[in-house]
Structure formats: structure tokens, C-alpha cells
Amino acid sequence: MKETIIKVEGMVCNGCENRVQNALKNIDGVENVVADHTTGTVTVTSKNEVAESVIKEKIEDIGFEVKED
């Protein structure tokens, strides 16, 4: 299992968290997603190697901004 943590701007409520979680769960290989609007993070657990760029692109496709470190 691989865990990826991504910083996201624009999540302000539980509804935002649900939008992100539902979008990312549809990516092949993603096992679990936990979005937290209070910390501005999304934690993705995947079974196989899921490219971080694919995850970030999906987050941006639904209207949120990925923060780069």
C-alpha cells in the first residue's frame, strides 16, 4: 500500500470533502481517500502505483487547487 498526502485549497465544508473523495475513489487502484477541509489535505491510499499527477489532475478537474510544497 502507498499513502499520498496532497495539500488542497478551496475545500471549505463536508460537501467539498465528499466531492474530492468521490472523484478520487473512481481512479483505478485507489483503495481509500480521506479529505479534510480543516487541514486542507487529501490522503490517498492506493494498492498499486497510482501516479500523483493523476490524483492532482482529478482534484483540479473538479475545481480545487493543488498546493505545491
C-alpha positions in Angstrom: 0.0 0.0 0.0 1.1 3.5 -0.8 -0.1 6.6 1.0 0.0 10.0 -0.7 -0.8 13.3 1.0 -1.7 16.3 -1.1 -2.4 19.8 0.1 -5.6 21.3 -1.5 -7.0 24.8 -1.4 -10.7 25.5 -1.7 -12.3 22.8 0.4 -14.5 24.7 2.9 -17.0 22.1 4.1 -18.0 18.4 4.3 -19.6 18.7 0.9 -16.2 19.7 -0.6 -14.6 16.7 1.1 -17.2 14.4 -0.3 -16.7 15.7 -3.9 -13.0 15.1 -3.6 -13.4 11.7 -2.1 -15.9 10.5 -4.6 -13.9 11.8 -7.6 -10.6 10.1 -6.4 -12.2 6.8 -5.5 -13.0 6.4 -9.2 -9.3 6.2 -10.1 -8.2 2.7 -10.8 -6.0 1.4 -7.9 -7.2 3.8 -5.3 -8.3 2.0 -2.2 -9.3 4.8 0.2 -9.5 8.6 0.3 -9.7 10.9 3.3 -10.2 14.6 2.6 -10.1 17.1 5.5 -11.2 20.6 4.8 -9.9 21.8 8.2 -6.3 20.9 7.4 -6.6 21.3 3.7 -5.3 17.8 3.0 -6.3 14.8 1.0 -4.8 11.4 1.9 -5.0 8.8 -0.8 -4.2 5.1 -0.1 -3.6 3.0 -3.2 -3.0 -0.6 -3.8 -0.7 -0.3 -6.8 1.4 2.6 -8.1 -1.0 5.5 -8.9 0.8 8.5 -10.3 0.5 11.6 -8.1 0.0 13.6 -11.2 -3.2 11.7 -12.0 -4.6 12.4 -8.5 -3.7 16.1 -8.7 -5.3 16.4 -12.1 -8.5 14.9 -10.9 -8.6 17.3 -7.9 -8.1 20.2 -10.2 -10.7 18.9 -12.7 -13.4 19.2 -10.1 -12.5 22.8 -9.2 -10.0 22.7 -6.4 -6.4 24.0 -6.4 -3.5 21.7 -5.5 -0.8 23.5 -3.4 2.7 22.6 -4.3 5.2 22.4 -1.4 
